[in-house]
Amino acid sequence: MYTYNDTDRLLVAERVAQYRDQTRRYLAGELSEDQFRPLRLQNGLYYQRHNPMLRIAIPYGQVSARQMRLLARITRTYDRGVGHFSTRHNLQLNWVRTDQVPDILAELAKLDMHAIQSSGSCIRVVTTDPLAGVAPDEVADPRPWSEVFRQWSTLHPEFVALPRKFKVAFAGGPDDAASVRTHDLGFELVRDGQGQLGFRVWAGGGLGRTPILGQVVREFLPWRDLLTYAEALLRVYNLNGRRDNLYKSRIKILVQSLGIDEMARQVEAEWRHLQGGPQTLTDAEVERIAAHFAPPDYELLPQLDSRFEFSRRFDKEFAAWVKTNAHAHRQPGYVAVTLSLKAPGRAPGDATAEQLDIAADLAERFAFGELRTAQTQNLILPDVRKRDLYNLWQEAKKAGLATPSVGLLTDIVSCPGGDFCGLANARSLPLAAAVQARFADRAALADIGELRLNISGCVNACGHHHVGAIGILGVDKNGEERYQITLGGAIGSQAAIGSIIGPSFPAAEVPAAVERIVEHYRACRRPKERFIDTIRRIGAKSFASAAYAKDFPDFENEREAVNG
Amino acid sequence: MANKLIKGDIVVANEWTVLRLAEGESPETVKLPFGNVLVPLAVWQARQWDLVRRHWDQGHLLGVWLGPKDDPAQLAADLAHFSVVGVHFPLAGDGRGYSIATLLRTRYGYTGELRAIGAVGRDYLHFLRRVGFDAFEVNDAESAIASLEDFSDVYQVAADGRLPGFRRSATTALAA
């Protein structure tokens, strides 16, 4: 993984010093609340419902075991011993103190970590596929490009006060776990007809209150031009994005109003001035960065491991875990493993300091000392020998990190919701727990198969409900917490925004409604057909009548009458 | 208006006034204040000859300022006339001025004084200087000036001409 050089360390240390002075001036009354807000946001500090929250950046999700132990220590020392992994690689601490944040940032800086640009109207922490570099089918490893972009976008002087937040993702190929189409700007690695590496560039995607999928703004961008093109696009957005209305200020609205062709034309016109200029990437620079992401010293192993196959045959529980939590790897004899943060009854993405320490230990013992954070709010060990899986599983199980649910309905993605967040209309976490409890039966869960369920506590959509096969959105109706259900959302090459099926449900009704939707799927599916594919085939509407069965008995009778 | 100004890396007296059009005032008829004055783009466009004549007759220097909605291309042909071009930040969070400054320096070749006016806080001085500003109307200029040195290295190319590490080594290699 990337290790900092002197420039990286210097800039992070100077950022801490700068923010320490800003905090001092704020606490001394020299900076007003309004003046301090953008400064603290761009250092990761949110003021939310009960207490300030610090969002620590884990750029493109890669973190070492040593860094993970530091996160554990900080969580223990400055928070209440529990951290929350967001859907964008960040670790959020919900109980920090404003005056201690400079000390936290100083501790992070010691191990090359920070909270720079993890919030605020700026280029945010860059994200990528959590299996980058090990996924068998990627065009190229997106991590070097993510790091190149991290450096360029960090403290970029022209883009410190954009109309709104700006999220950038890199995908290693068409199988897009990074979800480039739901980002303000997305780079998908591709090769052109001559085999040259470059990017398909997507712009104008985003979730939030107006969910829109990104469109192709440039079909092929040679890799050398990555940063000059990004500068051109950001400049067009910075100058022309709306600033009069917070809800219309993302680049997606600009792209919608101009149309993608006009947007592309303006970016190209701006880019013509920058193309080939000093920001153009060089072979030497890309080689320097890429060298940090060389594969670890893999052992040469056969694809099959007899001990692993034996354990899998004779331990059904282990086999079930392997089926969901172990992922194909490009190196024979290796797999990537998800350490699940979805234990029943726990907030999705939450990890205790002890679990962070144990995850670090496991990474050191079994996975070259490296971890990833996933958009699904889980941790990943990217390089594990099949031979070690049984031992790893037993250790992970003891630590509550082996819930065998990756990709299944109970692998719920959720924002912290109204329990913590000042923006939320409704609580997400009790609902996640209730849905998980409803689907506690593992055999049934396995039978339902792949199903992404996402919960957001408000229209800001931090739980990405628009792209859940089942999406649940908290809404406020006359002071009552209610939940709207959307169906058919997806990420990747088949990305889609889910459609709302009808009126909202009270909290208590949601698990039953989800169950009825799932039962409808089981009744309608073809052999081996996934939930999302059944929805695509028969339409979300068909599911709506199933979902409301209990709430609207008359509706159901009417339908029967019509049918009869 | 602050009566002190950071210019380059020292604090100096501010010898300019900024003309702002009040409600009901029009660029054609607004009274031009005595002395060196930064006028809005619309006033420059409407009163170019008045302003040039003042400059000739009375020696008042020419200056103009751009708001966040102004297109610097409109000033491109005139830039050589001005002693000072101002860029106005109505709020710290309105970052259009950073791109306007970048364009003035890198696209339109402006080499005179480029002054940040309006909501200019010390916490933004490093960024402002990097996009090409060399003068800053900021409160408490004497203490704020230290913030110009908040960061001593850079990750990206900007209008100040400083280069990120990979370009510096390339240059050194070329020179050698």
HADDOCK unambig.tbl for C-alpha pairs under 7 A between the chains (distance, minus, plus):
assign (segid A and resid 7 and name CA) (segid B and resid 153 and name CA) 6.67 0.50 0.50
assign (segid A and resid 11 and name CA) (segid B and resid 151 and name CA) 6.47 0.50 0.50
assign (segid A and resid 11 and name CA) (segid B and resid 153 and name CA) 6.80 0.50 0.50
assign (segid A and resid 14 and name CA) (segid B and resid 150 and name CA) 6.54 0.50 0.50
assign (segid A and resid 14 and name CA) (segid B and resid 151 and name CA) 5.95 0.50 0.50
assign (segid A and resid 18 and name CA) (segid B and resid 150 and name CA) 6.38 0.50 0.50
assign (segid A and resid 151 and name CA) (segid B and resid 155 and name CA) 5.85 0.50 0.50
assign (segid A and resid 152 and name CA) (segid B and resid 155 and name CA) 5.52 0.50 0.50
assign (segid A and resid 152 and name CA) (segid B and resid 156 and name CA) 5.40 0.50 0.50
assign (segid A and resid 156 and name CA) (segid B and resid 156 and name CA) 6.85 0.50 0.50
assign (segid A and resid 157 and name CA) (segid B and resid 127 and name CA) 4.38 0.50 0.50
assign (segid A and resid 157 and name CA) (segid B and resid 128 and name CA) 6.94 0.50 0.50
assign (segid A and resid 157 and name CA) (segid B and resid 130 and name CA) 6.21 0.50 0.50
assign (segid A and resid 157 and name CA) (segid B and resid 131 and name CA) 6.39 0.50 0.50
assign (segid A and resid 158 and name CA) (segid B and resid 98 and name CA) 5.00 0.50 0.50
assign (segid A and resid 158 and name CA) (segid B and resid 99 and name CA) 5.90 0.50 0.50
assign (segid A and resid 158 and name CA) (segid B and resid 131 and name CA) 6.27 0.50 0.50
assign (segid A and resid 160 and name CA) (segid B and resid 95 and name CA) 6.84 0.50 0.50
assign (segid A and resid 161 and name CA) (segid B and resid 93 and name CA) 5.20 0.50 0.50
assign (segid A and resid 161 and name CA) (segid B and resid 94 and name CA) 5.97 0.50 0.50
assign (segid A and resid 161 and name CA) (segid B and resid 95 and name CA) 4.39 0.50 0.50
assign (segid A and resid 162 and name CA) (segid B and resid 95 and name CA) 5.75 0.50 0.50
assign (segid A and resid 235 and name CA) (segid B and resid 99 and name CA) 6.47 0.50 0.50
assign (segid A and resid 238 and name CA) (segid B and resid 96 and name CA) 5.95 0.50 0.50
assign (segid A and resid 239 and name CA) (segid B and resid 96 and name CA) 5.31 0.50 0.50
assign (segid A and resid 239 and name CA) (segid B and resid 99 and name CA) 6.91 0.50 0.50
assign (segid A and resid 278 and name CA) (segid B and resid 157 and name CA) 6.89 0.50 0.50
assign (segid A and resid 279 and name CA) (segid B and resid 157 and name CA) 5.89 0.50 0.50
assign (segid A and resid 285 and name CA) (segid B and resid 166 and name CA) 5.87 0.50 0.50
